């Protein structure tokens, strides 16, 4: 033991090791990495649970650069610099253990972040495959928390399961206009998920933001996809996300006209 302590002191003095937490050390090149700090937390308190933004990076819901501190539910640790302690009790059914790290599950992480991130974190989670009913269950399992009314309201407005802010606005516009018979983010072929699909009319509405559809490769990919959908009998109409944001009512009116025209073309009744 004295020999090991001497080796640690030497490594610290030479800069090979860095103290991350009391009695917890890491290689200098890895000491500032988020995962290293999470593992250090587990060494210092095996019962701790990583929550909040750090948990979101763990689940791929936020970029590492968006996480400035690691929030942990712990009875032993103390807040310091990059470490923020909370004394909350995380229900055991909402805890996951992966790569040596105890972390709040993705659904819990989403509802944790709704007060600070708003509906955007829900959109990201839905796009990543986190189920809305799991988020609702996580909220029900953590009653009495500040912000729960906001969380419940955001989840209720996410019933149509939008994957982006533009889709969220589009869904709200369609609901406000009384348009029904559509499904959001529906897999219509093995290779294609439609933003909004009127199944009876075989009509797809795509909401294209410049970030994901603006480069040359995306432009070509979208057209190949539309060609494949046309072979399967689908009509695809694309709207710019900016148009949806700028005038949601106009967007809904345009979709209504498209539905009427498509129904007439197919000879089927519609609303």
N, C-alpha and C positions, 0 to 999 in steps of 0.2 A: 504493500500500500504506500509506504513512504517513497518507494522508487517510482510508482505511478504518479504520485503528487509532484515529484521532482521533474518527471518528464513533461507533465502538463505545464508546470511553471516555465520550463525551458521553451516549450512550444509557444506559450503565450508571449514570452520575452522576445522570441525570434520572429513573431508575427505569423507563424504557421496556424495557430489557433486564435480564435476570437471568442470572448465570453458573450453569449447570446442572452442568457438569464443566469441568475446565481447558480453556480455549480453545473451549468450546462454550457458546453463549448462546441464550436463547429469550425471546420476548415475556413480559413480567411476568405477564400474565393467563393464560398457558398453561404457565408454567415448572413448576408443581407437578402438572400432569396426568401420569398414568401413561404415556400414549402419548408425550408430549413427552420424558419421561425415557428411555423406550426408544429413541427416535430419537437422543437425545443419546449414549446408549451406542454406537449404531451409528456415529455420527460419530467418537467417540473410539477405537473399535476395530471396524472393519468385519467382523472375523472373530468377534466375540463372538456368543454365542447366549443369548437370554433363556430361562430355565428356571424350574421351580418355580411358586410362587403367581402370579407376574407372567405367566408363560405361560398359567396357568389362566384368568386374567382375559381375556387376549387371545383365548382360545378360547371364552369365555363359560361356563366351568365354575365360576368363583367370581365373586362381586361384587367390584368395585374396592375397596370398603371393607374387604374381607378381606385385602387385600395391603398390608402395611406396608413391605416392602422389595422391591427388584428383584434377583433372583439371576441372575447371568450367568456362563456359562462363558467365561473369558477369560484370556489370558496377559499382556495389557498393563495392564489396569485394576487398581485397588486398591480395596479395600472402604472405604466412607465413608458415614456416615449412612444414606441410603436405598438404598445400593448394596452388595450382598453378592457378593463374587467367589468363584468356585469354579474350581479348575484341572482339573476333569473334562473328558474328551474326549467330545464328543457325536458319535455315528456320523452320517455325512453323510446317510444315508438316513432319519434321524429328525429332520432339520432342514427347516423350511419357511421360505420367504421371502415376506413379505406386507407391503405398505404400507411398504416400506423397512426392515423389521425381520426379522432372523433369529431364529427362535423354535423351540423344541422342539415337535415335532408333538403333537397332542392325546393320542395313545396314550402317548407318553413322559411327558408331563406328568402323566397319571393315575398311572402307576407311581411317578413321583417323589414324589407326594403321599400315597401309601398309608400310609407309616409315620406321618405326622402326621395325616392325615384319615381313615384307616381305610377301611372298605368304602363309606362315604357318597360318597366322590369317584368310586368305580366306578359306583355307582347313578346319580349325576348324569350321568356320561359316557355310560352306556348309554342313559339317557333322552334325551340330546342327539344320539344317533346314532353315537357312537364305538364301533367294533366290538371285541368282546372278543378276537377272534383277533389284532387289531392290537396290543392291550395285551400279550398273551402274547408276540408277536413282539418287541415293544419290550423286554420283560424279558429275553428270550433274547439280544438284541443288546447288552445292558449287564450282562454277568456280573461276579461278584466284588464287587458293591456291598454295603455294610452295609444290612441290611434286606431283602435279596432273598428270604430265607426267608419273611418276613412277606408280602411282595408276592406270592410264589407261592401261599401259602396262601389269601390273600384272593381272588386270581383263580380259584383252583380252586373256592372256595365260591360263585363268581359264575357257574358254568356254566349255571344256569337263567336268567341274565340279568335279575335284578330291577332295577326302576327306582326303588325307594325302600326305606327301612329296613323298613317294614311288609311290603312284598312279599318282602323277603329272609327275614324271620321266617316269613311264610306259606309260602314255598317249602320252607324247612327243616322246617316242621311237616308238610307234605304228604309230603315224602321220608321223614321219621321214621315216619309212619303207614303207609308202604308204598303210598300212593296214586299211581297212574301214569296215563298217558293224557292228560295235560294239557300245554298249552304256555303259556308266559308272554309277555305283551305281543304277542299275535297280532293282526294286522289281520284282522278278520272281515267288515268292509264297507269301502267306500271312505272312510267318515267315522268309523269306530270301531275302536279298538285295545282288545282285552280284556286286563285285568290277568292273568287266568288263564282259559283256555278248555279245556273238555273237548269236543273237536271231535266225537267220536262221539256224545256226548249232547246236543250243541248247548246246553251249559250254560256260562254265564259267571259267574265269581266276581270281584266288584269289591271292592277294599280301599280304603275311603274315609277319608282323613285330613281333619280339620276345616280345615286350611290351604287346601286346594284345592277342597273340596266344601262348605264351611260357609256361604257367603253365598247370598243369594236368587237371584242370577243363576246360580251354579253348580248350585243345587238344581233350578232349572227346566231348565237345559241337560241335566243328568243324566237327567231324566225324559223329555225329548224323545228323547234318545239311546236310552233303554230301549224307548220305543215303537217306534222305527225297527228296533231289533234284534228285537223281538217279531214285527214284520211279516216279518222274514227267518227266523223260526222259532227264535230263540234265547230261552232263559230266562235272565234276569239276576237274580242274588242279590247284594245288597250287604252287606258286613260293615264295621263301624267299625274303623279301624286300632287304636284303643285295645283293642278286644276281642281282636284278634290278638296284640298285645303282652302283654296281661294273662294270657291262657291259650291259648297256641298249640295245645296238645293238644285243647282243647275246640273250637277253630276247625276243626282237622283232622277231628274226629269229626263235626261238623256238616256239613262238606263231604262226608264219606262218606255220611251219611244222604241228603243232597241227590242225590248221584249214584245211589244205589240207587233212590230214588223216581223220578228222571228216567228211568232205564233201564226201570223197570216201566211208566212212562207211555208211553214210546215203543215198548215191546215189543222192546228190544234187550238182548243180553247185556252184562254189565259185570263185569269182574274175577271 
